[in-house]
Amino acid sequence: MARVRIPTPLRKLTKGMAEVEAKGATVREVFQDLEGRYGGLREKVFDESGEVRRFINIFVNGEDVRFSKGADTPVKAADELSIVPAIAGGAQGPAGGEGSREWATRKS
């Protein structure tokens, strides 16, 4: 069975487990198998059309499935899947406003 690494925000769905095992020939099938044991996980990862949500990244052995076949990326029993939620970074303040380099220079 493939190993699936679960990020902290989704562990409440896997009874606190950081890693679970699942079977399936594709990423989609692996998540169908997981859904049978951990209800709600699939809807957090896939959208209504069955594609991986924009803010979720799935890696098979370190390779982003978006650059392969997406949810139809093949999975072997020895593979490791990682679910990685996208993280938004901090934004700099408006040009010249508080938080900008110009503002910091003026205040010095």
VMD Tcl script that draws the C-alpha trace (Angstrom):
set ca {
  {0.00 0.00 0.00}
  {1.09 3.57 -0.64}
  {1.90 5.82 2.31}
  {0.08 9.15 2.52}
  {1.50 11.95 4.65}
  {-1.27 14.03 6.21}
  {-0.70 17.73 7.04}
  {-1.58 18.93 10.53}
  {-4.81 20.76 9.53}
  {-6.28 17.53 8.09}
  {-5.22 15.17 10.87}
  {-8.52 15.61 12.70}
  {-10.01 13.58 9.82}
  {-7.44 10.77 10.23}
  {-7.85 10.44 14.01}
  {-4.62 12.39 14.55}
  {-2.44 10.20 12.36}
  {0.34 11.95 10.43}
  {0.69 9.07 7.98}
  {-1.83 6.54 6.69}
  {-1.74 3.77 4.12}
  {-4.04 3.40 1.16}
  {-4.35 1.38 -2.01}
  {-5.08 2.55 -5.51}
  {-3.51 2.67 -8.96}
  {-3.86 6.47 -9.24}
  {-3.92 9.44 -6.88}
  {-7.70 9.61 -7.34}
  {-8.11 5.92 -6.38}
  {-5.89 6.34 -3.33}
  {-8.18 9.11 -2.07}
  {-11.28 7.04 -2.82}
  {-9.79 4.31 -0.62}
  {-9.00 6.83 2.13}
  {-12.52 8.26 1.99}
  {-13.91 4.89 3.03}
  {-11.96 5.06 6.30}
  {-11.55 8.79 6.83}
  {-14.74 10.48 5.66}
  {-14.38 14.11 4.66}
  {-10.75 13.91 3.57}
  {-11.56 13.69 -0.13}
  {-13.73 16.84 -0.12}
  {-10.91 18.80 1.51}
  {-8.48 17.78 -1.26}
  {-10.69 17.60 -4.37}
  {-13.18 20.12 -5.77}
  {-16.69 19.40 -7.05}
  {-15.36 18.46 -10.50}
  {-13.02 15.83 -9.01}
  {-9.81 17.79 -9.56}
  {-7.24 18.67 -6.89}
  {-8.19 21.98 -5.27}
  {-6.10 24.98 -6.33}
  {-4.74 25.57 -2.83}
  {-3.73 21.93 -2.28}
  {-0.57 20.38 -3.68}
  {-0.13 16.62 -3.90}
  {3.28 15.08 -4.41}
  {4.05 11.48 -5.35}
  {7.62 10.66 -4.32}
  {8.41 14.38 -4.25}
  {6.96 15.13 -7.70}
  {4.04 17.56 -7.97}
  {1.13 15.75 -9.66}
  {0.12 18.99 -11.42}
  {3.14 18.48 -13.67}
  {2.22 14.86 -14.34}
  {-1.32 13.58 -14.86}
  {-2.99 15.36 -11.95}
  {-5.39 13.13 -10.04}
  {-4.78 10.41 -12.62}
  {-1.06 10.21 -11.79}
  {-0.09 6.55 -11.35}
  {0.68 5.28 -7.85}
  {2.60 2.14 -6.91}
  {2.38 0.27 -3.61}
  {5.79 1.55 -2.44}
  {5.06 5.22 -3.27}
  {4.76 8.06 -0.79}
  {2.12 10.74 -1.31}
  {2.26 14.07 0.47}
  {-0.63 16.50 0.83}
  {0.71 20.05 1.12}
  {-1.71 22.95 1.61}
  {-0.59 26.12 -0.16}
  {0.55 28.90 2.13}
  {0.04 32.57 1.27}
  {2.90 34.90 2.13}
  {2.88 38.29 3.76}
  {2.25 41.31 1.63}
  {4.25 44.48 1.70}
  {2.35 47.66 2.45}
  {1.37 50.02 -0.39}
  {4.23 51.77 -2.18}
  {5.52 54.52 0.06}
  {3.13 53.53 2.85}
  {3.88 52.14 6.30}
  {5.74 48.87 5.94}
  {7.43 49.82 2.67}
  {11.15 50.43 2.20}
  {10.45 54.04 1.27}
  {8.58 54.55 4.54}
  {11.36 52.88 6.55}
  {13.97 55.12 4.85}
  {11.95 58.27 5.53}
  {11.54 57.34 9.20}
  {15.30 56.79 9.70}
}
mol new
graphics top color blue
foreach p $ca { graphics top sphere $p radius 0.5 }
foreach p [lrange $ca 0 end-1] q [lrange $ca 1 end] { graphics top cylinder $p $q radius 0.2 }
display resetview
